[in-house]
């Protein structure tokens, strides 16, 4: 436990010019007194940790000290080789670079850990696209990925329902969602999301843009994904579900909307059924989704949707007698 903490402390100091005892204590989840003792232990072991006194002081490494990757445990080494997405790297044109990086890291590991890449690959594989879909790699992905990596401005022609537009973009990051590639970019001062398969042409400029250091790609994507999910739920239906139907409802429609609707529902009736007002994308989508619950769900409103369910139930009864 302490050995792993000492290694992490060295790596933290190696990655930053200086860190205070409070910052190290927060990162390592120990007290500042423990940090002082650990720094003393590292110094005694030959690691040149130096403590600057005073209000602006802190701990730092001196003499350009660098440690090697000889302190990795097997689980850490295997996790390192799980960090990449082989298919995504290949589509972005980074497969060779990733392969070279894996070879260099493997060479730095102790002999007993050098099979970690094979061990991880034999046990875990990520297949991003959904079932029954044949993912297509956008032709312009390598060029856009290059611009993202190098912080270069893109001039792009983008297809919209009302026609093609030309935009100058600051490409911040790429997201692969269910087999579809998206670009998160800043245009005219605002951050937006673009589907890569709608780009008709791109030109990578020599000019670089300055990144907003506070921008978080994962936070931005989570926020926009949640906004999109809410924005398409423009219709409401009222349904009555059994206990079994209530358990299955979040798995056939928007999960967050279903859970919120169930939480807001009143008490169950004498047969244990609850009445739920559910936001949906449209009556057509609701029909295809909610039909999967069969007799565990009854549509109450709107009337035309209830009539469609009644018709489907009658035709099904005719099939099965």
C-alpha positions in Angstrom: 0.0 0.0 0.0 2.7 2.5 1.0 5.0 1.4 -1.8 2.3 2.2 -4.4 1.6 5.5 -2.8 5.3 6.5 -2.9 5.5 5.6 -6.6 2.4 7.7 -7.3 3.9 10.6 -5.3 7.1 10.5 -7.4 5.0 10.4 -10.7 2.9 13.3 -9.5 6.0 15.4 -8.7 7.6 14.3 -12.0 4.6 15.7 -14.0 4.4 19.1 -12.2 7.1 21.7 -11.3 6.0 21.7 -7.7 3.2 20.6 -5.4 2.2 21.7 -1.9 1.8 19.2 0.9 -1.9 19.9 0.8 -2.2 19.2 -2.9 -0.3 15.9 -2.5 -2.4 14.9 0.5 -5.6 15.5 -1.5 -4.3 13.5 -4.5 -3.1 10.6 -2.4 -5.9 10.7 0.2 -3.6 10.9 3.2 -2.7 13.6 5.8 -0.1 16.3 5.2 1.9 14.7 8.1 2.0 11.4 6.1 3.2 13.4 3.0 6.1 14.8 5.0 7.1 11.3 6.2 6.8 9.9 2.7 9.0 12.7 1.3 11.6 11.9 3.9 11.4 8.1 3.0 11.9 8.9 -0.7 14.9 11.1 0.1 16.5 8.4 2.2 15.9 5.9 -0.7 17.9 8.2 -3.1 15.0 10.0 -4.8 15.9 13.7 -4.9 12.7 15.2 -3.3 13.3 18.8 -2.1 11.0 20.8 0.1 10.7 24.5 -0.4 9.8 26.3 2.8 7.5 29.3 3.1 4.0 30.3 2.0 4.6 29.5 -1.7 6.7 26.5 -0.9 6.1 22.8 -1.8 7.8 19.6 -2.8 9.6 19.1 -6.1 12.1 16.9 -7.8 15.6 18.3 -8.5 18.2 17.5 -11.0 15.8 16.5 -13.8 15.1 13.3 -12.0 12.9 10.8 -14.0 11.7 7.4 -12.9 11.1 4.4 -15.2 8.0 2.3 -15.5 9.4 -0.5 -13.3 7.0 -0.1 -10.5 3.8 -1.1 -12.3 1.7 -4.0 -10.8 0.3 -6.6 -13.2 -3.3 -5.1 -12.9 -1.9 -1.6 -13.7 0.1 -2.8 -16.7 -3.0 -4.7 -18.1 -5.2 -1.7 -17.6 -2.7 0.4 -19.5 -3.2 -1.8 -22.6 -7.0 -1.5 -22.3 -6.9 2.3 -22.6 -7.0 2.3 -26.4 -9.8 1.5 -28.8 -8.2 -0.5 -31.6 -10.9 0.1 -34.2 -11.2 3.8 -33.4 -7.4 4.2 -33.6 -7.4 2.4 -37.0 -10.1 4.6 -38.4 -8.3 7.8 -37.2 -5.1 6.6 -38.9 -3.3 6.2 -35.6 -2.8 2.4 -35.6 0.9 2.5 -36.3 1.5 5.2 -33.7 -0.4 3.2 -31.1 1.5 0.0 -32.0 4.9 1.8 -31.6 3.8 3.2 -28.2 2.8 -0.2 -27.0 6.1 -1.6 -28.0 8.0 1.1 -26.2 6.0 0.7 -23.0 6.4 -3.1 -23.2 10.2 -2.6 -23.5 10.2 -0.5 -20.3 8.3 -3.0 -18.2 9.9 -5.7 -16.1 10.2 -9.1 -17.9 7.5 -10.6 -15.7 5.0 -8.0 -17.0 5.7 -7.9 -20.7 2.9 -10.3 -21.5 0.4 -7.9 -20.0 -0.8 -6.7 -23.5 -1.5 -10.2 -24.7 -3.2 -11.0 -21.3 -5.5 -8.1 -21.6 -6.3 -8.6 -25.3 -7.3 -12.2 -24.6 -9.7 -11.2 -21.9 -11.4 -8.0 -23.0 -12.6 -6.5 -26.3 -14.6 -3.4 -26.9 -17.1 -3.5 -29.8 -18.5 0.1 -30.0 -21.3 -0.1 -32.7 -24.7 -1.4 -31.8 -26.2 -4.7 -33.1 -27.6 -5.0 -36.6 -25.6 -2.0 -37.8 -22.8 -1.9 -40.4 -20.6 1.0 -39.2 -19.1 3.1 -42.0 -15.9 5.1 -41.4 -16.2 8.7 -42.7 -13.7 9.3 -45.5 -12.7 12.6 -43.9 -12.1 11.2 -40.4 -8.2 11.0 -40.7 -7.9 14.6 -41.8 -10.3 15.8 -39.1 -8.5 13.7 -36.5 -5.2 15.3 -37.6 -6.6 18.7 -37.0 -7.9 17.7 -33.6 -4.5 16.4 -32.5 -2.6 19.4 -33.8 -5.2 22.1 -32.7 -5.4 23.3 -36.3 -8.4 25.4 -37.7 -10.7 23.5 -40.1 -12.6 25.0 -43.0 -15.5 22.7 -43.6 -18.5 22.2 -45.9 -21.3 20.7 -43.8 -24.7 19.4 -45.0 -27.8 20.5 -43.2 -31.5 19.9 -44.1 -31.7 23.5 -45.6 -28.6 23.1 -47.7 -24.8 23.0 -47.4 -23.0 25.6 -45.4 -19.3 26.5 -44.9 -17.9 26.9 -41.5 -14.6 27.8 -39.9 -14.2 25.4 -36.9 -11.9 25.0 -34.0 -11.9 21.2 -33.6 -11.7 20.3 -29.9 -12.5 16.6 -29.9 -13.9 13.5 -31.5 -16.6 11.3 -30.0 -17.6 7.8 -31.2 -21.2 7.0 -30.2 -22.8 3.7 -31.1 -20.6 3.5 -34.2 -21.2 7.1 -35.3 -18.4 9.7 -35.2 -19.1 13.2 -34.0 -16.9 16.3 -33.9 -17.1 18.7 -31.0 -15.9 22.1 -32.2 -16.1 25.8 -31.5 -17.6 28.0 -34.2 -18.3 31.7 -33.9 -17.5 31.5 -30.2 -20.0 28.7 -29.4 -19.3 25.0 -28.9 -21.4 22.7 -31.2 -21.6 19.1 -32.3 -21.3 17.9 -35.9 -21.8 14.4 -37.4 -18.7 13.5 -39.4 -20.7 11.7 -42.2 -22.4 15.1 -43.0 -19.1 16.8 -43.9 -18.8 17.2 -47.6 -15.2 18.6 -47.6 -12.6 19.8 -45.1 -9.4 21.8 -45.4 -6.9 21.8 -42.5 -5.2 25.2 -42.1 -1.6 25.8 -41.0 -3.0 28.2 -38.4 -3.5 26.8 -34.9 -6.1 27.9 -32.4 -5.7 28.3 -28.6 -7.7 25.8 -26.6 -9.9 26.8 -23.7 -8.1 25.2 -20.8 -11.4 24.8 -18.9 -13.1 22.8 -21.7 -13.8 19.2 -20.8 -14.8 17.0 -23.7 -16.5 14.4 -21.5 -18.6 17.0 -19.6 -19.5 18.8 -22.8 -20.7 15.6 -24.5 -22.7 14.4 -21.5 -24.4 17.8 -21.3 -25.2 17.9 -25.0 -26.4 14.3 -25.1 -28.7 15.0 -22.2 -30.1 18.1 -23.9 -30.6 16.2 -27.2 -32.4 13.3 -25.4 -34.8 15.9 -23.7 -35.3 17.9 -26.8 -36.8 15.0 -28.9 -39.4 14.1 -26.2 -42.1 16.5 -27.5 -45.2 14.4 -26.9 -46.8 12.9 -23.8 -48.8 9.7 -23.4 -50.7 8.5 -20.4 -50.4 4.8 -19.7 -51.3 2.3 -16.9 -48.7 -0.3 -16.2 -48.5 -3.4 -14.0 -45.6 -3.9 -11.6 -43.8 -6.0 -14.3 -44.5 -3.3 -16.8 -43.1 -0.6 -14.6 -39.9 -2.6 -14.2 -39.5 -3.0 -17.9 -40.6 0.5 -19.0 -37.1 2.1 -18.7 -35.7 -0.6 -21.1 -38.1 0.1 -24.0 -38.2 3.9 -24.0 -36.0 6.8 -22.9 -34.5 5.5 -19.6 -34.3 8.8 -17.7 -37.7 10.0 -18.8 -39.3 6.7 -17.8 -37.7 6.7 -14.4 -38.7 10.3 -13.7 -42.3 9.5 -14.9 -42.5 6.4 -12.6 -41.2 8.4 -9.7 -43.9 11.1 -10.2 -46.7 8.5 -10.6 -49.4 8.2 -7.9 -50.1 5.2 -5.7 -51.0 1.9 -7.4 -54.7 0.9 -7.9 -56.4 -2.1 -6.4 -54.8 -4.3 -9.0 -51.3 -3.0 -8.4 -51.2 -0.9 -11.6 -49.9 2.7 -11.7 -50.9 5.5 -14.1 -47.9 7.2 -15.7 -47.6 10.4 -17.8 -44.7 9.5 -20.1 -42.7 11.9 -22.4 -42.1 10.3 -25.8 -40.6 11.4 -29.1 -43.9 10.9 -31.0 -47.0 8.8 -31.0 -45.5 6.7 -33.8 -42.3 6.0 -31.8 -44.4 5.4 -28.6 -46.4 2.8 -30.5 -43.4 0.8 -31.6 -41.7 1.1 -28.2 -44.6 0.4 -25.8 -46.1 -2.4 -27.9 -43.1 -4.5 -26.6 -44.7 -4.5 -23.1 -47.8 -6.3 -24.4 -50.5 -6.9 -21.7 -48.3 -5.3 -19.0 -49.2 -1.8 -20.3 -52.5 -0.1 -21.2 -52.6 3.2 -23.2 -55.1 5.7 -21.8 -54.3 8.8 -23.8 -54.2 10.1 -26.5 -57.3 8.4 -27.9 -55.9 7.7 -31.4 -52.9 5.9 -29.9 -55.2 3.8 -27.7 -57.2 2.9 -30.8 -54.0 1.7 -32.5 -53.2 -0.5 -29.6 -56.7 -1.9 -29.5 -56.5 -2.6 -33.2 -53.1 -4.3 -32.8 -54.5 -6.4 -29.9 -57.5 -7.4 -32.0 -55.3 -8.5 -34.9 -53.0 -10.4 -32.6 -56.0 -12.2 -31.0 -57.1 -13.2 -34.5 -53.7 -14.7 -35.2 -53.6 -16.7 -32.0 -57.3 -17.4 -31.6 
